[in-house]
Amino acid sequence: MLVGIIADLHANLEATQAVLREIDRIRPERVVCLGDITGYYANPNEVVAMVRERGIPTVMGNHDASVCGLEEPWFFNEAAQAAVRWQSDTLYEEHRAWLSTAPTEIRIDNDTIAVHGAPGNRDDYILDWLDAMRHVESLIRANAHVCFFGHSHRVSLFSERGTGPQTVQPNCYTLAQDNRYFINPGSVGQPRDHDPRAAFGLYESEKRVFEFCRVEYDIETAARKAIEAGLPRALAMRLSRGK
């Protein structure tokens, strides 16, 4: 089964449209979202509507929880808090209700789980190999070998042991049956790995092959709309830098 993996859309309509167009071209059997549909940018209602209309299973991100009013954004920086406040006032009630019921984990197949930050905690960051290894026991308890996560906005692949997965072609990896992996496909709406293109992933579950994918989108329009909405200018400016 070919699965499209998307994460951290963050109300960036232009990036979301570009990624979903590419996914439509590829036609995976399933698409899964790792959370944070909302936060940061100017089109929360439109982006939530796109995900809902397509019936994409979605885990709850930390921004989603705050925009819905389920959590206070105590640990967000000033710009992120401003976006949460604006989106809380802007989001349609039907979208708020839908987001508020999102699970903390999705089982993609018998061997694969999807979370937002880390297994058991959507606020945890997995930024390096040591961070990933702290969550290996959670994978063992879940009887899973692959965990897809978001939250850091950085393309990442960490393996429990060995030299890592075999490279099939650039950005494409075969995962060993006897190893465990933590994989972040990168962010659709706000990449932070110095590549401003929208990111997503493709996972062929039977062959255990994962591919990191990027697509160009209209950054200028997304940035302009954020500024026109009165959101912090810094949020708009970082899009073109991919950081």
C-alpha positions as CSV (number, residue, x, y, z in Angstrom):
1,M,0.0,0.0,0.0
2,L,1.4,3.4,-1.0
3,V,0.7,6.0,1.7
4,G,1.1,9.8,1.5
5,I,2.4,11.3,4.7
6,I,1.8,15.0,5.3
7,A,2.6,17.1,8.4
8,D,2.5,20.6,9.8
9,L,0.3,22.3,7.1
10,H,-0.1,25.3,9.4
11,A,-3.0,27.0,7.5
12,N,-0.7,27.6,4.5
13,L,-3.2,27.2,1.7
14,E,-0.8,27.6,-1.2
15,A,1.6,25.0,0.2
16,T,-1.2,22.6,1.0
17,Q,-2.7,22.9,-2.5
18,A,0.6,22.3,-4.1
19,V,1.3,19.2,-2.1
20,L,-2.2,17.8,-2.6
21,R,-2.0,18.4,-6.3
22,E,1.2,16.3,-6.4
23,I,-0.3,13.6,-4.2
24,D,-3.3,13.5,-6.6
25,R,-0.9,13.0,-9.5
26,I,0.8,10.1,-7.7
27,R,-2.4,8.6,-6.4
28,P,-1.4,6.8,-3.2
29,E,-4.1,4.5,-1.8
30,R,-4.1,6.5,1.5
31,V,-3.0,9.8,2.9
32,V,-2.3,10.4,6.6
33,C,-1.7,13.8,8.3
34,L,0.6,14.1,11.3
35,G,-1.2,17.1,12.8
36,D,-0.9,20.9,13.0
37,I,-3.3,21.7,10.2
38,T,-3.7,25.1,12.0
39,G,-1.3,27.6,13.4
40,Y,0.9,30.4,11.9
41,Y,-0.7,31.3,8.6
42,A,-3.8,32.9,7.1
43,N,-6.2,30.2,5.9
44,P,-7.1,27.8,8.7
45,N,-10.7,27.3,7.5
46,E,-9.7,26.5,4.0
47,V,-6.9,24.1,4.9
48,V,-9.0,22.3,7.5
49,A,-11.8,22.0,4.9
50,M,-9.5,20.5,2.4
51,V,-8.3,17.8,4.8
52,R,-11.9,17.1,6.0
53,E,-13.3,16.9,2.5
54,R,-10.7,14.3,1.5
55,G,-11.3,12.3,4.6
56,I,-7.6,12.3,5.6
57,P,-7.0,10.7,9.0
58,T,-5.3,13.3,11.2
59,V,-3.6,13.2,14.6
60,M,-3.9,16.3,16.8
61,G,-1.0,18.7,16.8
62,N,-0.1,21.1,19.6
63,H,-1.2,24.1,17.5
64,D,-4.5,22.3,16.7
65,A,-5.1,21.7,20.4
66,S,-4.4,25.3,21.3
67,V,-6.5,26.8,18.4
68,C,-9.4,24.5,19.6
69,G,-9.1,25.8,23.1
70,L,-8.1,22.4,24.6
71,E,-4.7,23.6,25.7
72,E,-3.2,27.0,26.5
73,P,-0.2,27.9,24.3
74,W,2.1,28.6,27.3
75,F,5.2,27.3,25.6
76,F,4.6,29.0,22.2
77,N,6.8,32.0,21.2
78,E,5.1,35.4,20.8
79,A,4.5,35.0,17.1
80,A,2.9,31.6,17.4
81,Q,0.7,32.8,20.3
82,A,-0.5,35.7,18.2
83,A,-1.4,33.3,15.4
84,V,-3.2,31.0,17.8
85,R,-5.3,33.8,19.1
86,W,-6.2,35.1,15.6
87,Q,-7.1,31.6,14.4
88,S,-9.1,30.8,17.5
89,D,-11.3,33.8,16.6
90,T,-11.4,32.9,12.9
91,L,-11.9,29.1,12.9
92,Y,-15.5,28.0,12.1
93,E,-17.1,26.1,14.9
94,E,-17.6,23.0,12.8
95,H,-13.9,22.9,12.1
96,R,-13.1,23.4,15.7
97,A,-15.3,20.5,16.7
98,W,-13.7,18.3,14.1
99,L,-10.2,19.1,15.2
100,S,-11.0,18.6,18.8
101,T,-11.8,14.9,18.3
102,A,-8.5,14.1,16.5
103,P,-6.6,11.2,18.0
104,T,-3.1,11.4,19.4
105,E,-1.9,8.4,17.4
106,I,-2.9,6.6,14.2
107,R,-2.1,3.0,13.2
108,I,-1.1,3.0,9.6
109,D,-0.6,-0.7,9.4
110,N,0.4,-3.5,11.8
111,D,4.0,-2.3,12.0
112,T,3.6,1.5,11.6
113,I,2.3,4.3,13.8
114,A,1.8,8.0,13.2
115,V,2.1,10.7,15.9
116,H,2.6,14.5,16.0
117,G,5.6,15.2,18.3
118,A,6.6,11.8,19.7
119,P,4.8,8.6,20.8
120,G,2.6,9.5,23.8
121,N,3.4,13.3,23.8
122,R,2.5,15.7,20.9
123,D,4.7,18.4,22.5
124,D,8.0,16.4,22.5
125,Y,10.5,17.2,19.8
126,I,12.6,14.6,18.1
127,L,15.5,16.6,16.8
128,D,18.3,14.1,16.8
129,W,19.2,10.4,17.2
130,L,19.3,10.6,21.0
131,D,15.8,12.1,21.1
132,A,14.6,9.3,18.9
133,M,16.2,6.6,21.0
134,R,14.3,7.8,24.1
135,H,11.1,6.7,22.4
136,V,12.2,3.2,21.2
137,E,10.5,1.6,24.2
138,S,7.2,3.2,23.1
139,L,7.6,1.6,19.7
140,I,8.3,-1.8,21.3
141,R,5.2,-1.5,23.5
142,A,3.2,-0.6,20.3
143,N,4.7,-3.6,18.6
144,A,5.8,-1.3,15.7
145,H,9.0,-0.8,13.8
146,V,8.2,2.5,12.1
147,C,7.0,5.8,13.6
148,F,6.1,8.8,11.5
149,F,6.3,12.1,13.3
150,G,6.1,15.8,12.6
151,H,6.4,18.9,14.9
152,S,10.1,19.8,14.3
153,H,9.4,20.8,10.6
154,R,12.7,19.1,9.7
155,V,13.2,16.3,7.2
156,S,14.6,13.5,9.4
157,L,15.2,9.7,9.5
158,F,16.7,8.0,12.6
159,S,17.3,4.3,12.9
160,E,17.7,2.4,16.1
161,R,20.9,0.5,15.1
162,G,23.2,-0.1,12.2
163,T,24.2,2.3,9.5
164,G,20.6,3.2,8.7
165,P,18.4,2.3,5.8
166,Q,19.6,1.3,2.4
167,T,19.4,4.2,-0.2
168,V,17.5,3.0,-3.2
169,Q,17.8,6.4,-5.0
170,P,18.3,10.0,-3.8
171,N,15.8,10.7,-1.0
172,C,14.4,7.1,-1.2
173,Y,15.2,4.5,1.5
174,T,14.4,0.8,2.1
175,L,13.8,0.1,5.8
176,A,15.1,-3.2,7.3
177,Q,12.5,-5.5,8.9
178,D,14.7,-6.0,12.0
179,N,15.3,-2.3,12.7
180,R,13.2,0.5,14.1
181,Y,12.8,3.9,12.5
182,F,11.6,7.4,13.3
183,I,10.8,9.4,10.2
184,N,9.7,13.0,9.8
185,P,8.6,13.9,6.2
186,G,9.1,17.6,6.8
187,S,6.6,20.4,6.9
188,V,4.0,21.3,4.2
189,G,3.4,24.8,5.5
190,Q,6.6,26.0,7.2
191,P,9.7,24.0,6.4
192,R,12.7,24.6,8.7
193,D,15.5,22.7,7.0
194,H,16.7,25.6,4.8
195,D,14.6,24.3,1.8
196,P,11.6,26.5,1.4
197,R,9.7,24.0,-0.8
198,A,6.7,22.2,0.8
199,A,7.6,18.8,2.0
200,F,5.8,15.5,2.3
201,G,6.6,11.7,2.2
202,L,5.5,8.6,0.4
203,Y,5.7,5.2,2.1
204,E,5.3,1.9,0.3
205,S,4.4,-0.3,3.3
206,E,4.7,-3.7,1.7
207,K,8.1,-3.0,0.2
208,R,9.0,-0.8,3.2
209,V,10.4,2.0,1.0
210,F,10.1,5.6,2.1
211,E,10.7,8.6,-0.1
212,F,11.2,12.3,0.9
213,C,9.4,14.6,-1.6
214,R,9.4,18.4,-2.2
215,V,7.3,20.6,-4.3
216,E,7.4,24.3,-5.2
217,Y,4.5,26.6,-4.2
218,D,3.5,30.2,-4.3
219,I,5.5,31.5,-1.2
220,E,4.9,35.1,-2.1
221,T,1.1,34.8,-1.9
222,A,1.2,32.9,1.3
223,A,3.5,35.5,2.9
224,R,1.4,38.4,1.6
225,K,-1.8,36.9,3.0
226,A,-0.3,36.5,6.4
227,I,0.8,40.1,6.5
228,E,-2.6,41.3,5.3
229,A,-4.3,39.3,8.0
230,G,-2.3,41.2,10.6
231,L,-0.2,38.2,11.6
232,P,3.4,38.8,12.7
233,R,5.6,39.8,9.8
234,A,8.3,37.4,11.0
235,L,6.1,34.4,10.1
236,A,5.7,35.6,6.6
237,M,9.4,36.4,6.1
238,R,10.7,33.0,7.3
239,L,8.8,31.1,4.5
240,S,11.3,32.1,1.7
241,R,14.2,31.1,3.9
242,G,12.9,27.7,4.9
243,K,13.8,28.2,8.5
